[in-house]
């Protein structure tokens, strides 16, 4: 079974401060497929702060023509 114990905040994968673990199941079979460590309030505040810091430059960016 896969274990997901990192979250993406401010351009990096970090270990969440949260301790709650959620078991993901395959909806068609009911079999467990992964255990995910969930973020907590401290992780959410860090993500919000990173988003606020990135907003000024990101809001002035343009869609690239690929």
N, C-alpha and C positions, 0 to 999 in steps of 0.2 A: 504494500500500500504506500502511496506517495505521501510525503510530509511536506507541507508548505509552511515554513517558519520565518519568512522574510517578507517585508512589505516595501513598496517603492515610495520614497519620500525625498523630495529635493534632489532628484537625479541619482539617487543611490538606493540600493537594496539594504535595508536595515532590519534588525531583529525587533519585533514589536515589544512594547512594554506590557501589553495585555497577556493574561495568563489563560483566558478562556480558549478552549479548543473545540472546533466544530468538525464533525465528521460528515464528509460529502458522500452521497450515495448515487449510484447509477439509477436514474428514475425508471428505466425499463426492467431492471432486475432486482433493485433494492440492495444490491451488493455494495459494501463500502469501497470507495475508490481513493479517498485522500483524507488526511487530517490537516486542518488549517488552523494556525494560531491567529486569533483575531486581534485587531488593533484595539487600543483603549482610548480614553479621553486625551491622555498625554500625546499619543500618536496622532490623533485627529488635530490637536492644536499645532503640532509641528507641521503637519501637512497644510493646514490653513495658513500658517505663517509663511511657508515656502511659496504657496500660491500667491499670496499678497505681495511678496517680494518680487516675484516673476511678472506680475501683471503689467507694470508700467512699460517694460520693454516688449513683452509679448503682445500687448494691445496695439503697438505700433508696427508689428510685423505684417507682412503681406503674404497672400497666398502665392506659393511658388508655381511657376508655369513649367511643368515637367513634360 
